[in-house]
Amino acid sequence: MRDVPNSLRTDAAGGEGGVAPIIRVVDLHKAFGGPPVLDGVSIDFAPAKTTVIMGPSGCGKSVTLKHIVGLLKPDSGQVFFDGQRVDQLTERQWAPIRLQIGLLFQMGALFDSMTVGDNIEFPLIEHTPLSKAERRERVAEALKVVDMAGAEARMPSQLSGGQRKRVALARAIVVKPRVVLYDEPTTGLDPIRSDGINELIIKLRNTMGVTNIVVTHDLASARKIADRVVMLLGGKVAADGSFQSLERSPDERVQHFLTGTYSRDDDDPVPGAVPARGETT
């Protein structure tokens, strides 16, 4: 993999064994007028590692991400970022913390009326005092990281699905976040383009020290990128470890998910459950 420019590197520390988690969610509970979506979820996220959150649709994966970035507040429980409790902060107090967290949306969420360069530059205009020349340099460096160098003048409509995901990832890392959240990053991509996104996730961890938190249904992706897999079932953590350890899990529900085996008990664990504001993940 090519080297990452120094100006895009982060200060996140790597390694294990006594290293404090960069993000902690502690005993999270969340419901939307019906049965709980999160029912006591606790996860510590190690810095400079890739944690994959898996589970069937409706198990609370995306809801967990939204708590991490402050888009939702828990009914009870706590969220910590770099040792600071953040779940009770105001929007204004959240602002400097969100600058340390990049987010890759499931469909990329590019502005169709803006060029690639303008899309990536947008968060720099909104949140940094950089000059126009400095912003353009940072945009070029971010595009180089995702193997899209020289694409500044192209429009999103001129890009393939894989290229749009790469540009969206460049926008997510251009502010030099310590953490990047990915919501189904390989959805809609063929196996070759999916593997390209997987390689970028690994690259960001290895060369920039980024902490990756990835929500995905893609088993091949999880097997390749994960340092650790957390499986949510019924709003609780059902399994936590390496992908290989999950494959050896005696829990039938975990095995049903990993093998794609249908079970009526897994399909509707809470009779009459109300979907959480359209959440499907």
N, C-alpha and C positions, 0 to 999 in steps of 0.2 A: 504494500500500500504506500502511496505517496505521502510525503511529509505534510503536515498541516502547518500553515503559516503561524508564526508566534503570536500574531495579533488576534488569532482566533482561539488560542489555547485558554483553558480555564485553570483555576487554582484548586480544583477538587482533588482531594487526596485519594489514593487507591489503597489496596491492601485490605487484609482482614486481621483478625486477632486483636481485639482491644480498640479497633477504630470505631468511633461513635457513628451511629447511623446519621445520614444527612436528612432523612425524612422518617418520621414515626407516625403511624396512626394507631390509636390506643382505644380499644373497646368501642368502636364506632357503631352507632345504631342510627338507622334512617328508614323512615317510612313515608309514603305519600298518600295518606288517607286509607291505607289498607294494610295487609301483612307487611312485615319489615322487609326491606330490600337488603339492608345491612343489619346483621343481628349479632353484634359483638365482634367485629373484625379488628384484629390487631396485627400489624405488619411493621417491621423495621426494615428500611431500605439502606443497604450499605453503599457508601460512596464509590464511584468509579466502577460499578458493577451493573450488569443488566438483569433486572428482575422482570420476569414475564408473569402476568396475571391471566389465568385461563379459567374457563368454566362455561357452562351452557348459557344461552341467551336468557337475560333476566336475572342473572345471579348477583349482579351488583358491581361488575367490573368497571364500567364507565362511571357509575356513581362514585366509586372509590377514587377514580382519577379526578372527578370534579371536586371532591373534598380536598384532595392534595393541593389543587391550584386555587382553592377558595371560592369556587363557583357555587358550592353548596355548603351549608353549615349543618353539622350533625345534630340530631335530636339529643343525643348524649354521646360522650366520648371526647377524645382530644386528638388534635393534629399538631405535630411539631415540625418546624423546618430549621435545621442547623441548631437545635437546642432551644429554639424559641417557640412558645405556644402561639399558633397562628389562627386557630379556628374561631377565636372571639374578636379578631381584628376588624376594624372598619375597612371600607374600600380604599380609603386614602392610605391607611397603614399597610395594606396589602401591596400597594404599588411597587415599592422597591424590592419586595420579595418575588413578585411575579416576573421581574426583570431577570431573575436568576433561574427561571423555569421556562423552557421552550415547549411548545405544544404542536405536534403534527396531527392535524385533524384527519379523520377517516378518508374524506374525499379531497383533501388538500386545501380547500377553501381559499383558492387564489381569487384575486379581484380580476374578473375577465376583461375589464376596461383598461387595465394597467399592463404595461410591459413587464417582462420578467424582472428587469432591474428595478422598476418602480415598486413591484410587489415586495421584493426583498428589502428595499430601502425604507419602506413605510414604517416599520417599528423603530428604525434609527431616527427618523424625523420626529416621531412621536415622543421618544423616550430618551434621546441622547443629545448632547450639545455639539456633536461632531459637525464639522464644516461639510459642504457639499462634496468637496474633493475627498475628504476622509471617508464620507459615507460611500462614495463610489468605489473607493479602494476596498472597503470592507465588503461591499457587495461582490466585487470581483473575486475576492479571496473565498467567500462563502460558496460561490458557484464552482470554484476550483475544487473545493473540498468534496462536493457532491458530483464531480465529474461532468459539470455543465459549463465549463469555462467559455466565455464569449457569447453567452445566450442572452445578454441583457436586453437587446432590442426586440426579441421575439415576443409574441403574444401568447397567452395561455392556450388559445384555440389552435395554435400551431404546434403544440406539444402532444406527445403520446401520454398515455396514462402514467407510465413509469417516469417520464420526464417531469410531469406535473408534480408527482410525489417528491422528486429530487429537488425541484424548485421550492416546494413548500418546506422541505427540510432545511434548505439553505436559509429561508426566511426565519425558521425556528432557531437556528444557531447563530445568526448574524449578530445578535446582541451578547454573544458569549455566555450562554446560560450554563449553570452547573448541572442542571437536571433537564432532561428532555422526556416528555410524556408522548407516547405514541398510541393513538386509538385505531386499532386494526390497520397497521401501515401497509399490509400487502393485499388488502381487499381489492378485488377487481383487476389484479395483475396476473399475467401468465407466470409460470414457474421461473422462467429466466429473469424477468423483471423483478419478481418477488425476491429472488436470490440477490439481485443487485441492491435492493433496499436492505436486506439482511447484512450484506457486506458493509454498507454504510453505517449501520447501527454498531457493528463490531468495530469499525474504524473510529467512530467517535469515542467509544469507550477506551480503545487502546492508545490512541494518539492525542486525544484531547482531555482524557480523564473525565468524560461525561458520565453521569449517573443516568442510565436508561431505565424507564419504567414502561413496559410494553403490554398493552391489552391486545390479545389476538386469539382467534380460533385456529390459526394456521399451525398445525402440529409440526410440519417440517421446519417452519421458521423458528418455533420455540425450541426445537431440538438443537438448532444451529446456534442461536444467539444467546440462549439463557445461561447465566451463571446460576440462576435459581428460578424455580417455578413455584408460584403460589396458586393453588386451585381453589376457587370459591364455589360452594354448592349450598343452595338454600340460605344464602346470606351469611355463611360462616366459612372460615378457612378449613377446608377438608383435607388438604395435603400441602406440604411445604418442603421443598428440597430440590435436588437436581432433577433434570428430566428423567434420568435413568432411575432415580429412586422412586419417582412417581410410577414408572412402568412396573416396578416391583410391588406397588401398593396393594395390600389385601382388600382395600375398600372397593366393593363392586361398582359403586357409582363412578369412582375415578377410572376404573378399567372400562366401563361403558363409554365414557367420554373419549378416552385415548384410542379405543378401537372402533369408535363410531357405531357401537351396538345399541340399537333402540331398546328402551325399557319403558313401559307405561308408567312405572313409578317415578322415573326421572323426568318424564315429559310434563307432568303437572303436580309438582310436589306439594303445592298449597292449593287445595280446591277452592275455586272462586277468587283466586288472587287477582288483584287489580293491577294492570301494568303501570309502571312508574313513569307517568308523564311521557309516554311514548318510548321509554327506554326499552331497547331490545338486547342490550349487552350487559 
